[in-house]
Amino acid sequence: MEERRKFSRLDISVGVAWRRLGAQMTEALADSDATRNIAEGGVCLVANERFEIGDRVELTLTLPSQKIVKTLGEVVWVQDAAMARQDGIQRFDIGVAFSSLPQEEWQEMKQFLYSFP
């Protein structure tokens, strides 16, 4: 299978709040795995609700430096998460491609991603 990824990803959990456009803001999961990985082009969220491919979302990411990055994105894939929560609630991995990342936020994201060896 051909690799389609344009950017290297960083397997890290960062805080995230999201909402589907037109819906109320949903807080990140209570545990620490709100994201599975992150890259310049998008993020993999771990959610306890199913999204549909094509859903447009607003994301607020809290980087470990406590810097906030706000962006819009589009759901490009959805799959059952590899791990179920201990409380038995189904979780989903949600691939979101950034569709509108302002220059300042893009610079913050890039600085964060490339600060790891």
C-alpha positions in Angstrom: 0.0 0.0 0.0 1.4 3.4 -1.0 2.0 5.9 1.9 -0.1 9.0 1.3 1.1 11.0 4.3 2.7 14.4 3.4 4.1 15.2 6.8 5.8 13.2 9.6 3.6 12.6 12.5 4.4 12.9 16.2 2.8 10.2 18.4 1.9 12.4 21.3 -1.2 13.3 23.3 -2.1 17.0 23.6 -5.2 18.6 25.0 -8.0 19.2 22.6 -11.5 20.6 22.5 -13.6 20.3 19.4 -17.0 20.9 18.0 -18.7 20.0 14.8 -19.4 23.3 13.0 -22.9 24.3 14.0 -22.8 22.3 17.3 -21.9 23.1 20.9 -18.2 22.8 22.0 -17.4 19.4 23.4 -14.6 19.1 26.0 -11.7 16.7 25.5 -11.9 13.3 27.1 -11.2 13.2 30.8 -8.2 11.0 30.4 -4.9 12.1 28.8 -5.2 10.5 25.3 -7.2 13.3 23.6 -5.0 13.0 20.6 -3.2 9.9 19.3 -0.8 11.8 17.1 -0.3 15.2 15.4 1.4 16.5 12.3 1.6 19.7 10.3 -1.3 18.5 8.1 -3.7 17.2 10.8 -4.4 15.3 13.9 -5.8 12.0 15.1 -8.4 12.5 17.8 -9.6 9.9 20.2 -13.4 10.5 20.6 -16.2 8.6 22.3 -18.6 9.7 19.6 -18.6 8.8 15.9 -17.9 11.4 13.3 -18.6 11.1 9.6 -16.1 11.6 6.8 -16.6 15.1 5.6 -17.7 16.6 8.9 -16.2 20.0 9.5 -14.8 20.7 12.9 -13.3 23.5 14.9 -10.3 22.4 17.0 -8.6 24.1 20.0 -5.3 22.3 20.8 -3.4 23.0 24.0 0.3 22.3 23.4 2.5 21.1 26.3 3.9 24.7 26.4 0.3 25.8 27.2 0.1 27.6 23.9 -3.3 27.4 22.3 -3.7 26.6 18.6 -7.1 27.1 17.0 -8.0 25.8 13.6 -10.7 24.4 11.3 -10.5 20.9 9.9 -12.3 18.2 8.0 -12.7 14.6 9.0 -10.9 12.4 6.5 -11.2 9.0 8.1 -12.8 7.2 11.1 -12.1 3.9 12.7 -12.8 2.0 15.9 -10.0 2.8 18.4 -7.6 0.0 19.2 -8.3 0.3 22.9 -11.7 0.4 24.7 -12.1 2.5 27.8 -12.2 0.6 31.1 -15.8 1.8 31.5 -16.7 0.0 28.2 -17.5 3.1 26.2 -16.7 2.7 22.5 -14.0 5.1 21.2 -13.1 6.1 17.7 -9.9 7.4 16.1 -10.8 10.4 14.0 -8.4 11.7 11.4 -8.8 15.4 10.9 -7.0 17.3 8.1 -6.4 21.0 8.9 -8.2 23.1 6.4 -7.6 26.5 7.9 -4.6 27.1 10.1 -3.8 30.7 10.5 -0.1 31.6 9.9 0.6 32.4 13.6 -0.9 29.1 14.7 0.9 27.2 11.9 4.2 28.6 13.2 3.4 27.6 16.8 2.5 24.1 15.6 5.6 23.8 13.5 7.8 25.0 16.3 6.2 22.4 18.6 6.5 19.5 16.2 10.1 20.2 15.3 11.2 20.6 19.0 11.4 16.8 19.3 14.5 14.9 18.2 
